[in-house]
Amino acid sequence: MSITVRDGLRQEVLAANLAIPRAGLATLTWGNVSGVDREAGVFVIKPSGVPYEDLALEHLVTVRLSDGAVVEGDLRPSTDTETHRCLYLAFPSVGGVTHTHSTHAVAFAQAHRDIPVLGTTHADTFNGPIPVTRDLTAEECAKDYEYNTGRVIVDTLKNDRRAVEVPAALVAGHGPFAWGATARKSLEHAVICEAVADIALHTLSLTPAAPPPPHLLDRHYTRKHGPDAYYGNPDVTSTPG
């Protein structure tokens, strides 16, 4: 069965996946990126266990958004596919999802700690702490584990507005998921999530409490986001990694 997705989606998903190791976000094959075509009702995702250096356009797998069925591709999709699907279904704003096991973000996830807002580097992207979810129950792990992984993220974020303002979460004991309007943007948020986790660990090693003034954090978030944003140039973009 041949599915037509919007122009450039498969190329964008491939490029974002190939950028994961360049950005230092994954060891071996510990990461995946997907991108959704809501009009076609499908998303494109990395296949399970294929090394990044071998990954090619023809390896990507197309999955139906409504029920998770593979509709195009010869390989099995990422084992995290159902988590991606859950996030797409819950948050209409999400156009791409990135999951990694980046070292510093995983450390916070394993410690069951939010990544706190300790300065403007964090506040430039995340309007609040990057939250950690509750632990999955034994029943949630035994059945529909990957979809339930998405559910605990959804339960933590609550709504689409919060998902826009804080485009990442840590699954307790597991690791970070990040998202954005596109696959490329989700990767960018994953890069930033890891960077601010690294910075936070260094900051907390110097002092256990370093609360910045809220007005400073708000200024940095709003100069990049919302109707009064003035950071950057719309015709110039950067590529993570």
N, C-alpha and C positions, 0 to 999 in steps of 0.2 A: 504493500500500500504506500503510495507516494503522497506526502504531505507538503504543501507549499507554505513555508513560513515567510515572514516579512524579510525583505531584502537586508542582507548584512547580519542577520541574527546569528547564524551558524558561525560566521567568521568572527563575530564579536565574542561569542562564547569560547571558541577555540583560543583566540588571543588572550582572553582573560585567564583561562586555565594554564596556558603556557607561561604567563607572567607570575604564577604562584611561586615556583621555585626560584625565579630570578629575584623576587621580592623577599626571599628567605622565609616564606610562610609555611613551608611544609618539608618534611623529611620523606624520602621515598615517594609514595603516592598518597600521602595523607592530606588530601584537599580536593575540592571540586567546586566548579562554578556552573550555574545554569542561567538561562535567560528565557523569558516567557513571551509568547505571542498570544495575547488574550483574544484577539479577533479570530485566530485560527483554533483557539482552545487547546494549545499545546505548549510545552516548554522543551528546550534542548539542554542536555546535560552531559557531562563527562561520563564515559563508560567506567565500570568498576575495575580498579586494579591495573589500568594501563599506564605505564610510566610516561611521564611528561615528555621525555625525549623521543618517544615513539608515537605520540598522539598526533593524529591527523584529522582533517575535516570529516572524512568518511567514517571515522570511529564514533562520532557523536551520536547520541541516542535521542530520539524524539518521543516524548511521553505525553499522553492525553491528560489534560488538567482535571477533568471531571472524575476519572476513576483510576488513574495511574497506569493505564495499559500502555505498553510500548507499541507505537504505531509506525516507527521507522527506525532502522538500525539493526545490525546483525549481532551486536554485543549486548551484554547485560548492562543496564545503567548503574550508576553509583548506588551503593547501598544506602546512601543518605537521600535518595530520590524522594521518598515519601515525606521527609522533613521539609524539603524544598516545596513540594506540592502543598503541604499544609500551610506554609507561610504565604504562598501565592493565593490560596483560597481565603485566608483570613484577612490579608492586607491588600486592598486594591491598588495601593500606590506602588507596590513592589513589582519591579520589572526584572530584577536579577538577584540571585542569592549566591553567596560565597561561604563555604565552610572550610576551615583549616584547623590544624593542630599546632598553631604557632606558640612558641615556648612560653612567653610571658603571659599571654592571655590564658593559656591553659593553666598556668600556675594559679591565677586568680580563680578559675573555674574549679580546680581541684581543692583550693582552700575555701570554697563556698563563699567567696567575697566578691561584691561588686567592684568594678574598677572605679575608684572615686574621682571626682573632678578636683584636681589639685592645681590647675592653672589654665592658662589661655590656650595652650596647645590642644587640650582635651575639649575645651568649650568652643573652639572653632568649628567642630563637627558635631559633637554630642551635647544636647541640651539637658545635661544631667548625667548621673553615673551610668555606666554600662552595667546593666543588672545581671545578676546570676539567678538562675531559676531554682526552684525546689528540686529535690531529688525525685526521680521517677520511682514509682512504687514497684514492688515485685510483679504485680499483675500487669502494669504498664510495660515492663520489660519483657514479660513472657509472651504478650500478644500485641501486634501492631507497634512494636518498639519504635521504629523510625518515625511513624506518624505521631506517636505520643511524644516523641522528642520535640516535634514541632508544636504540639499542643501546650507543652509547658512553657515554651517561648511565648506563644500567643497569650496564655493566661498571665504571664509576667508583664507583657507590654500592654495588655488590655484592649487597645484600640489602634486604628490606623494612624491617627494623629500622633500618638506616642511613637509608633514605629517610624514615622517620618522624622521626628525630632531626635530620636535615639536609634539610629539604624544598625544596631548590633545588640547581641545578648550572649551571655555565657551559659551554656548548659552545664549544670552542676556535675562535677566529676568527669566532664567530657571535653568541652572546648567551645570556641567562639563560632557563631554564625553571624554574618553581616549581610546586609541587603541594600538595595538602592533602586533608582528609577530604571537602571540598565544593568546588564551583567558587568560592564566595565566599572560602573559606579559602585556596585557591591564589592568588587575587588578593592577599589580605592578605600572604602570604609573598613575592609578587613586589614589593609595595610595600616591605616590610622589606628584601628583598635589595638593592634600589636604594638605599635609605637608608643601609644599612651600607657599601655600596660607596663611596658619596659620603663618608661619615665616614672610612673607611679611607684614601681618597686624601688627604684633608686631614691625617690623622694621619701618614701616611708622608712627606708633604711637610715635616713638622716634624722627624721623626726616623725613620731607617731601621729602627729596632728599638724596639718599645714593648710588650714582653711583659707582660701582666697576670698576677697570681698565679692559678694554676689553681683554687684553692679559691674565689676570688671568682666566677669564671666558672661553676663548678659550682653554686654557691649560686643564681645568677640563673637558670640553666636549670631546676633542680629546683623552684624556687618557682613556676614556671609549668607544669611538666610532670611527669607521674608521680604515684604514689600519695600523695605528701606535698605536692602543689601547693596553694598557698593564695592565688594571685593572682587578682583579679577577682571578679565576681559572675555566676553562671551565667545569670541571667535578664536580664542587661544586655549588649548587644552593640554593636559599633561597625561602621561601614561605611567601607571604604577609599575615599578620594577625596572 
